[in-house]
């Protein structure tokens, strides 16, 4: 079984995962994966970043396929192509944390469901990570406003306390 993963370039969210029966050539999976992304997101990507396994393939949906280690690209596309390197650690995390490496479900339907659940689990982990940062920032803001709202403590050094007592005793 081979799993094809489609990830957004900026955020790194999984927008499509599909399991392929057997071990097909990577170039034969690009059209079905781009079709899945179009169905799930509502628009066709203009640029698809891919590794060298997709060489020699032209997508049917008019998307531009950028292959890694391609020379003579403009700086903007070279910078975008560096984002493709982010996908490899994601796959490693999905195999380790999301248990993508071992499928416990039976049959081709189980393979497809397992791949889909691993992608959803990856997205949930990313969302929870961002919510954790937001929660800590919110707690810090609440703590800061709480400390600013309290009245400033009065200075009660031993010297000022002694002088105020003396003046009170002298008055009466």
C-alpha positions in Angstrom: 0.0 0.0 0.0 1.2 3.5 -0.8 -0.2 6.7 0.7 -0.2 9.9 -1.2 -0.3 13.1 0.9 -1.3 16.6 -0.1 -0.2 19.4 2.2 -0.7 23.2 2.1 2.6 25.1 1.4 2.2 27.8 4.0 0.5 26.2 7.0 1.4 22.5 6.5 -2.2 21.3 6.9 -3.0 18.0 5.3 -5.7 18.7 2.7 -5.8 15.2 1.1 -4.6 11.7 1.9 -5.3 8.8 -0.4 -4.1 5.2 -0.2 -3.1 3.5 -3.4 -3.3 -0.3 -3.6 0.0 -2.0 -4.4 3.1 0.1 -5.1 2.3 2.4 -8.1 4.7 4.7 -9.7 4.5 8.2 -8.1 3.7 9.9 -11.4 0.6 7.8 -11.8 -0.8 9.1 -8.5 -0.5 12.9 -9.1 -3.7 13.3 -11.1 -5.9 11.4 -8.6 -4.3 13.4 -5.7 -4.9 16.8 -7.4 -8.4 15.7 -8.1 -9.0 14.9 -4.4 -7.6 18.3 -3.4 -9.9 20.0 -5.8 -12.9 18.1 -4.4 -12.0 18.8 -0.8 -10.9 22.4 -1.1 -13.1 23.6 -4.0 -10.3 24.9 -6.2 -7.4 23.4 -8.2 -3.9 24.2 -7.1 -1.9 26.2 -9.6 1.4 24.8 -8.4 2.2 21.4 -7.0 5.5 20.7 -5.3 6.8 17.2 -5.7 9.9 15.1 -5.3 11.9 13.4 -8.0 9.5 10.4 -8.2 7.1 12.6 -10.2 9.6 13.3 -13.1 8.2 13.1 -16.6 4.6 13.6 -15.6 2.3 16.5 -16.7 -0.8 16.9 -14.6 -4.1 16.8 -16.5 -5.6 19.6 -14.5 -3.1 22.3 -15.8 -1.3 22.6 -12.5 2.4 23.4 -12.7 4.4 20.5 -11.2 7.6 21.7 -9.6 10.1 18.9 -9.1 12.8 19.2 -6.4 16.4 19.7 -7.5 15.2 21.6 -10.6 17.7 24.1 -11.9 17.1 27.5 -13.6 14.0 28.5 -11.6 13.2 32.0 -10.5 14.0 33.0 -6.9 10.3 33.0 -6.0 9.8 29.4 -7.1 13.1 28.3 -5.5 11.9 29.7 -2.2 8.5 27.9 -2.6 10.2 24.7 -3.5 12.1 24.8 -0.2 8.7 24.4 1.5 8.5 20.9 0.0 11.2 19.8 2.4 8.7 20.4 5.2 6.6 17.5 4.1 9.2 14.8 4.8 9.3 15.4 8.5 5.5 15.5 8.5 5.4 12.0 7.0 7.9 10.8 9.6 5.7 12.3 12.4 2.6 10.7 10.9 4.4 7.3 10.8 5.6 7.6 14.4 3.0 9.6 16.2 0.0 9.0 14.0 0.8 5.3 13.5 0.8 5.5 9.7 3.5 2.9 9.5 1.3 0.1 10.8 -2.3 -0.4 9.6 -4.6 -2.4 11.9 -7.6 -2.2 9.7 -8.6 -4.9 7.2 -8.8 -4.6 3.4 -8.6 -1.7 0.9 -11.3 0.2 2.7 -9.4 -0.1 6.0 -6.3 1.2 4.2 -8.1 4.2 2.9 -9.8 4.9 6.3 -6.5 4.5 8.2 -4.8 7.0 5.9 -7.6 9.5 6.2 -7.6 9.2 10.0 -3.8 9.7 10.2 -4.2 13.0 8.2 -7.0 14.2 10.4 -5.0 13.3 13.5 -2.0 15.3 12.2 -4.3 18.3 11.6 -5.7 18.1 15.1 -2.3 17.9 16.6 -1.3 21.1 14.7 -4.5 22.9 15.7 -4.1 21.9 19.4 -0.5 23.1 19.3 -1.6 26.6 18.0 -4.5 26.7 20.6 -2.0 25.9 23.4 0.2 28.9 22.4 -2.9 31.1 22.2 -4.1 29.9 25.6 -0.7 30.6 27.2 -0.6 34.1 25.6 -4.2 34.8 26.9 -3.2 33.6 30.4 -0.2 35.9 30.3 -2.3 38.9 29.2 -4.9 38.2 32.0 -2.1 37.9 34.6 -0.5 41.2 33.4 -3.8 43.1 33.5 -4.6 41.7 36.9 -1.2 42.9 38.3 -1.8 46.4 36.7 -5.3 46.7 38.2 -4.1 46.1 41.8 -3.2 49.3 43.7 0.5 49.8 44.2 1.7 48.7 47.7 2.6 51.5 50.0 6.1 51.8 51.1 6.3 50.6 54.7 10.0 50.8 55.4 11.0 50.7 59.1 12.3 54.3 58.9 9.0 55.7 57.6 7.0 53.7 60.1 9.2 55.0 62.9 8.9 58.7 61.8 5.2 58.5 61.4 4.8 57.0 64.9 7.0 59.8 66.4 4.9 62.5 64.8 1.7 60.8 66.0 3.0 60.6 69.5 4.2 64.2 69.5 0.8 65.4 68.4 -1.0 63.8 71.1 
